[in-house]
Amino acid sequence: MGWQRRGNTLYYYAPRREGGRVRNRYFGRGPEAEALARQADAARRERDHVAGLKRLLGCPDALVEELAGGADRLLEVTLLVSGYHRRDRRWRPRHVRHADVPAR
């Protein structure tokens, strides 16, 4: 709501919710009203900035899940290249039988 003109003079009103209804609180037109108006404007700009960042970044949970999925794939490829295999959801080293070792 903010500044409202009554006649030829501007007065500052601040809206607030009471019981589901919006009520306007009167603060007048002096230095206190101007300070409150500056505070409300700064808070509004901060909320708009945060909302813009949220739109730009998207959902942080989705970004974390995507990063975790990529890390899992990288780990799997690294273990496979290093000679491990998966058995019963556990990574185990692959045993290689050598032809020159006699069987017991």
C-alpha positions, 0 to 999 in steps of 0.5 A, a space after each residue: 500500500 505505502 503512500 496515499 494521497 489525502 487531499 494534497 498531502 501524502 500519508 504512509 499506511 502499512 498493510 498487515 493481516 489480522 484474522 484473514 483480513 488486510 488492515 492498514 496501519 496509519 503512520 503519518 507523514 513525518 520522518 518516522 513514516 519516511 524511515 518505515 517506507 524506506 525499510 518496507 521498500 528495502 524488504 520488498 527489493 530483497 524479497 524480489 531479489 530472492 525470488 529472482 534467484 530462486 527462478 534462476 536456479 530452479 529447485 535446489 533439491 533437483 540440482 543436488 539430486 542431479 549432482 549425486 546421480 552424476 557422482 554415482 555414475 562417475 564412481 561406477 565407471 571408475 570402479 569398473 575400469 579399476 577391475 571391480 564388479 558388482 555382486 549383491 549391490 556390493 563392489 568386489 574386486 574381480 578375481 582373474 585366473 592365471 593359466 600358469 598357476 596349477 590348480 589345487 
